[in-house]
Amino acid sequence: MNPILAKEVREILDENKAERHIRGGMATKLKYLREKQL
């Protein structure tokens, strides 16, 4: 396994993991905003 590539992949995965709760919250907020507009 290429250690340089593995490091790059790890950084991307860590970033996605750190942002996941924010994206989930935004999706929920948009869902209820759309329902409210109907």
GUMARMI-541466 format. One record per residue: residue number from 1; residue in three letters; y, z, x of N, C-alpha, C, CB in turn. Coordinates in nm, 4 decimals, padded with zeros to 6 digits. Glycine has a CB too. Layout:
REM GUMARMI-541466
[NUM, 'ALA', [Y, Z, X], [Y, Z, X], [Y, Z, X], [Y, Z, X]]
...
END
This chain:
REM GUMARMI-541466
[1, 'MET', [-00.1185, 00.0000, 00.0843], [00.0000, 00.0000, 00.0000], [00.1250, 00.0000, 00.0889], [-00.0003, 00.1228, -00.0959]]
[2, 'ASN', [00.2221, -00.0765, 00.0485], [00.3456, -00.0898, 00.1243], [00.4343, 00.0337, 00.1003], [00.4205, -00.2206, 00.0846]]
[3, 'PRO', [00.4583, 00.1155, 00.2026], [00.5364, 00.2384, 00.1831], [00.6815, 00.2136, 00.1421], [00.5344, 00.3196, 00.3094]]
[4, 'ILE', [00.7399, 00.1050, 00.1877], [00.8785, 00.0743, 00.1506], [00.8858, 00.0391, 00.0022], [00.9343, -00.0426, 00.2369]]
[5, 'LEU', [00.7944, -00.0452, -00.0418], [00.7898, -00.0828, -00.1829], [00.7596, 00.0387, -00.2700], [00.6844, -00.1924, -00.2061]]
[6, 'ALA', [00.6672, 00.1220, -00.2257], [00.6317, 00.2426, -00.3011], [00.7532, 00.3337, -00.3182], [00.5178, 00.3189, -00.2305]]
[7, 'LYS', [00.8348, 00.3440, -00.2143], [00.9559, 00.4276, -00.2215], [01.0546, 00.3706, -00.3232], [01.0231, 00.4383, -00.0824]]
[8, 'GLU', [01.0725, 00.2393, -00.3239], [01.1638, 00.1760, -00.4189], [01.1163, 00.1966, -00.5626], [01.1770, 00.0261, -00.3886]]
[9, 'VAL', [00.9874, 00.1790, -00.5846], [00.9309, 00.1965, -00.7185], [00.9481, 00.3417, -00.7637], [00.7809, 00.1563, -00.7206]]
[10, 'ARG', [00.9215, 00.4354, -00.6738], [00.9358, 00.5782, -00.7061], [01.0784, 00.6108, -00.7470], [00.8948, 00.6652, -00.5863]]
[11, 'GLU', [01.1776, 00.5552, -00.6763], [01.3180, 00.5812, -00.7092], [01.3519, 00.5295, -00.8484], [01.4105, 00.5166, -00.6052]]
[12, 'ILE', [01.3023, 00.4107, -00.8824], [01.3282, 00.3533, -01.0145], [01.2629, 00.4383, -01.1234], [01.2764, 00.2080, -01.0215]]
[13, 'LEU', [01.1375, 00.4777, -01.1009], [01.0673, 00.5593, -01.1999], [01.1352, 00.6948, -01.2187], [00.9215, 00.5792, -01.1584]]
[14, 'ASP', [01.1798, 00.7555, -01.1106], [01.2489, 00.8844, -01.1205], [01.3791, 00.8708, -01.1989], [01.2774, 00.9410, -00.9806]]
[15, 'GLU', [01.4514, 00.7618, -01.1752], [01.5770, 00.7387, -01.2470], [01.5502, 00.7208, -01.3962], [01.6501, 00.6149, -01.1905]]
[16, 'ASN', [01.4486, 00.6408, -01.4305], [01.4146, 00.6199, -01.5713], [01.3744, 00.7503, -01.6380], [01.3019, 00.5178, -01.5843]]
[17, 'LYS', [01.2983, 00.8309, -01.5671], [01.2537, 00.9592, -01.6218], [01.3732, 01.0509, -01.6479], [01.1541, 01.0273, -01.5257]]
[18, 'ALA', [01.4704, 01.0493, -01.5575], [01.5886, 01.1341, -01.5720], [01.6756, 01.0906, -01.6901], [01.6708, 01.1319, -01.4434]]
[19, 'GLU', [01.6760, 00.9610, -01.7212], [01.7624, 00.9087, -01.8274], [01.6929, 00.8996, -01.9623], [01.8136, 00.7728, -01.7891]]
[20, 'ARG', [01.5631, 00.9205, -01.9660], [01.4842, 00.8974, -02.0871], [01.5347, 00.9790, -02.2060], [01.3385, 00.9305, -02.0610]]
[21, 'HIS', [01.5650, 01.1064, -02.1856], [01.6083, 01.1911, -02.2965], [01.7432, 01.1454, -02.3515], [01.6167, 01.3372, -02.2516]]
[22, 'ILE', [01.8272, 01.0893, -02.2657], [01.9580, 01.0405, -02.3103], [01.9399, 00.9171, -02.3987], [02.0490, 01.0075, -02.1886]]
[23, 'ARG', [01.8555, 00.8228, -02.3536], [01.8310, 00.7014, -02.4324], [01.7669, 00.7345, -02.5661], [01.7420, 00.6042, -02.3547]]
[24, 'GLY', [01.6742, 00.8293, -02.5671], [01.6094, 00.8697, -02.6917], [01.7094, 00.9273, -02.7899], [01.4998, 00.9711, -02.6640]]
[25, 'GLY', [01.7985, 01.0098, -02.7403], [01.9013, 01.0693, -02.8258], [01.9964, 00.9643, -02.8807], [01.9798, 01.1745, -02.7489]]
[26, 'MET', [02.0314, 00.8669, -02.7997], [02.1208, 00.7602, -02.8454], [02.0537, 00.6772, -02.9541], [02.1623, 00.6701, -02.7276]]
[27, 'ALA', [01.9245, 00.6487, -02.9382], [01.8514, 00.5698, -03.0371], [01.8467, 00.6432, -03.1703], [01.7087, 00.5393, -02.9878]]
[28, 'THR', [01.8239, 00.7737, -03.1656], [01.8192, 00.8537, -03.2881], [01.9562, 00.8557, -03.3550], [01.7721, 00.9977, -03.2577]]
[29, 'LYS', [02.0600, 00.8728, -03.2770], [02.1964, 00.8753, -03.3304], [02.2291, 00.7434, -03.4004], [02.2981, 00.9026, -03.2176]]
[30, 'LEU', [02.1956, 00.6314, -03.3354], [02.2223, 00.5005, -03.3954], [02.1428, 00.4812, -03.5237], [02.1893, 00.3888, -03.2966]]
[31, 'LYS', [02.0195, 00.5277, -03.5257], [01.9348, 00.5154, -03.6441], [02.0023, 00.5810, -03.7642], [01.7963, 00.5788, -03.6188]]
[32, 'TYR', [02.0486, 00.7037, -03.7469], [02.1093, 00.7753, -03.8581], [02.2465, 00.7202, -03.8935], [02.1201, 00.9222, -03.8254]]
[33, 'LEU', [02.3194, 00.6686, -03.7961], [02.4473, 00.6053, -03.8269], [02.4262, 00.4808, -03.9131], [02.5219, 00.5685, -03.6971]]
[34, 'ARG', [02.3234, 00.4016, -03.8805], [02.2940, 00.2815, -03.9598], [02.2519, 00.3192, -04.1015], [02.1835, 00.1977, -03.8923]]
[35, 'GLU', [02.1688, 00.4214, -04.1151], [02.1245, 00.4641, -04.2481], [02.2428, 00.5137, -04.3310], [02.0175, 00.5747, -04.2366]]
[36, 'LYS', [02.3375, 00.5789, -04.2668], [02.4544, 00.6336, -04.3348], [02.5430, 00.5213, -04.3899], [02.5351, 00.7230, -04.2388]]
[37, 'GLN', [02.5462, 00.4075, -04.3204], [02.6314, 00.2957, -04.3606], [02.5772, 00.2212, -04.4816], [02.6478, 00.1997, -04.2456]]
[38, 'LEU', [02.4493, 00.2361, -04.5124], [02.3895, 00.1618, -04.6238], [02.4300, 00.2147, -04.7583], [02.2410, 00.1643, -04.6135]]
END
